[in-house]
């Protein structure tokens, strides 16, 4: 977790401010390019706009999977991580599907981040292609999970 990340009142403002900047940059890119290009083109232009705003952007960041204390490289990659706090997934397709949302939530959980944006550039108005998602996942200790399963089986 990045040292600037902290839980509490300030984190909501920080995420809100960062997501506003990301959305503003995405709108700028969409107005300039319109729909119909490849995801990689929108991603590259979005990175450029975000860096012009002075934001730190990691592109195609590896997302490790930790399973039973073992770090596994499974080839997962987040399109963008902005300011070590917001995951951005770029899409260019007819519609966002539940699997796209599930993927973003998984990346948030695996990276221990709270906020993500799913941005679909294949729309006439970009406001119709933006989905903000929040990670409310709380890890359940194995003992508690086993107890819950036993309770359900009674």
N, C-alpha and C positions, 0 to 999 in steps of 0.2 A: 504494500500500500504506500502511496506517495506521501511524504511528510506534510504536504499542504492539505491533505484530506483529514477532516476531523468530523466526528459526529456531533450534532448539536444544532443550534439555531442557524449559525452562519453557513452551514453546508447547503441548505436549501437555496439561499440567496446566491451562493457561488454557482451552484448547478444551474439555477434559473438564468443567471447572467451569461454563463458560458453557452447554454443551449440557445439563448436569444441570439448570441453572436453567430453561432453555427447556422441557425435557421436563416438569419439575415444574409450570410455568405452564400448559402444554398440558393436562396431566392435570387441573389445577384447572378449566380452562375446560370440558373434556369432561365432568367430573363434574357441573358446573352445568347445562350445556346438553344433553348427550347427543348422539347422532348425529341427522342428518336436516336440518340447516340448510344454508344456502349457505356456500360458502368465505369469502365476504366477512365474514360474521358471526363466524366463528371467528377469522379474521385480526384483525378489530378488537378482539375480546375478548382475544386473545393479546397484541396490542400493549399493551393496557391493563395486563395482568398483568405483562408484562416491564418496562414503565416503572415500575410500582409497586415492582419489585425494584431499581430504580435502573440498569437497563440502557439503553444507547443503542440505539434501534431506528429504522432507516430502512425506510419502507414503500413498496412498489412502486418500488423503486430501478431506474433505467435501467441496463441492462447493455450497454455499447458493444461493438461488434465492430471490432477493428483488423485490417484486411486490407491487406497490403503497405504498411504504415506509414500507412494512411488510416483515420481513425476514422469508422465508419459507424453511423448510428442506425437500427437495424432493428426497433425496437419491442420488443426483449426487456426484460422486467422481472422482477426477483427479488421475490418476495412480501415477504420481510423480510431485512434484514441486521442482525445483532445484534452490538453492540460491535465493529464493523468486522472481525469475524473468522468469523462463522458465518452461512451462507445458510440460510434456512428457507423451504421451499416447502410451502404449505398445500393440502391436497386434501380433497375430500368426495365420494368415489366408491366404488363396489363393491370395486374392487381397484386396487392400484398396478400400473402397467404398465411394461415396460422403457423406454418413451419418457419416462416421468416421471423415472426414474432418470437417463437420458441427459441430459435437460434440466438437472437439478440439477448433474450433473458438468460440463456445458458452462458453466453459470454460474460454478461454482467456478474453472474454467480461465480463463474470460474476465475474471473479477474478481481473479485471482491469489490466491485464498483456498484454504484446505486442508480445511475441514470444513463439511459441510452436513447438514441434517435434512429429511427428507421426512415430513410428518405428515399422515396421512389420518384425519380425524375421523369418517368414515362407518363406524365399527366399534363393536362392543359394548364391548370393552375397548381403551382407547387403546394399550396396550402392543403390541397386534397391528397397529397402524397407524403405527408409528414405524420409520423406516429412517435410520440414520446412515451417511453416505458420506464418504469421504476422497478428495481429489484427489491422485493420484500421477502426474499428467501431467507429463512433462518434454519441453520443446520440443526438437525435433531440428533442428539447423542444416540449411539447405537443401542444402549441399554433402554432408553426411553422408547425408541422405535420398536424394539422387540416386545416391550411391555404393552405398547399400544396394539400390536398385532395379536398378542395373546388375549387381550381384552376383547378385541373384535371377534376372535374365534370362539369365545365362550357362549 
